[in-house]
Amino acid sequence: MPCSFCHQPRHTIAKCDADISEFEQPFLDLVSAYPFDLRQQYVFLCNYSKPVLTLINRNSGSRLDGTKPYLIGNIIKRCFVQLYIPGIVEPTEDTSQQMEDAYSNLRIWETLTTPLITMRQELTSILNALYQRTFGTSISLALLLRYVQEAHLEIAAAGAGAAQVDPKAHLRNLAVNITVDASLVVQDCFMCCDENKPLAELGCGHSYCTDCLINTAVTRTKSVIICALCREEVTDVKVGTEELRAAVTNRFAEE
């Protein structure tokens, strides 16, 4: 069987000695810039083919077989362990904020398949373990305290007689311009890893399937939705057909 990466007939991928630094280095650069944002790292690696992920795993001494979500998760976990398990990160307020935001980003990640749900749980656990070693408490407790403090300030500002606010009122006010671009193709979604999904192209240039786009609206607690990759506010969306445009528009209106 020829190598699934370089397609040479004389060896398999287990014996492939191709240089994959062009794939490894961009990921390492991302890890350096966003060391705690495990979800963003996962989304980044979803753009790589399974043979590339297999070689990255092999270079780190890991097993070669497994599903694409397994290979991606293994790369992230090994990289995270190598960086942070030997010691404790500096317990600064900025570090705490970064880790709490990354943890929240993982928790609101709408995953539709069992492998992704399992991987989200594993990534959440290792991030929480590092936080607990560094700050002496769990992220979930820290976030709860922050939520209580913020809620107390909001209640104090609004006054004791303020009316109760519908927690999803902001979703009914989403201001997103949805247009049709017939050139958009149907392909695999890097967020849910489902195959042959109709894509939605955001104004920032990133694309994922319309189901995942709707999920970002359903799970948001703010008056806007944000790109899952670059965190830019979504104000413009292109879909491939008029039917999709109507469907997404209706779903946004329902939520």
Steps between C-alpha positions, in 0.01 A plus 500: 500500500653837401563773755180698558700822543762509221340220293831322451435129426815373674402583856197553723431809709665329798833516313450839333787743565343803329564843651176624660639811667274712279208348690653470847646850530176696440332294771788562742475872423130489585573319826756765587250779435199328665646241739178436692243524219474128434183541296669736255790256471253219425323706232836587343608136475165403343626667181773235467447169325508174692841397350653829621356450848628143499856615424490770767394236751773265383766768539394546862524126567125435502296228333414539133145369485173649619227734385574858397360646827717254696816596309430873544425465870812295557720767338347773718524297820865401445596858415317635806655240731851571370455873557329511839511175692869545608410815695234752589431807289545843652180572699423845361160660447559497123579127504191431707283697257645319197443157652147583615407633155650191332308275739172682428572473129528123536189469714272680252639302207201326340633157398267268313694173490611269781876520418488879515301501823757268657789713373340818634471338842866393495624845394284664764640268768868564423447877489314488832778287656764759408285783635447318828874437542573865425228682692390240755137485385300370206418714196130424537501643854698806389255561215204458735644761736562734209145448374354572845706818532399621153134412561507689831639809328239480225216465750633793704524714187154408375332560835290275719185555293652422161301261284631152435680469167441210263840323482454450125372845416836587342467213250177645362689821428788349303594735216660270242485569126447166324555486122532232231825404326443213258875430478510360856558125495385213718792347690617370838441731798813559711293564813279190520709289254181398317539434129327672209339782696375826342744772600438849631776755430537771765606855438840429658570239230461186711246234407316218675171322449165672548410268789809610695425864415151465646643328809724802565187715507310259724779480760600868511415711803581832333320713244739388224643176369873452462713301256609177668852534356608866513237627753400786268140618518284349224303766312497349150438140387491343155325170425479300178126509423192709558345211692792500745480876536132475593562209739785674686306826514197323648708314758666822612156659534373205708796515738 
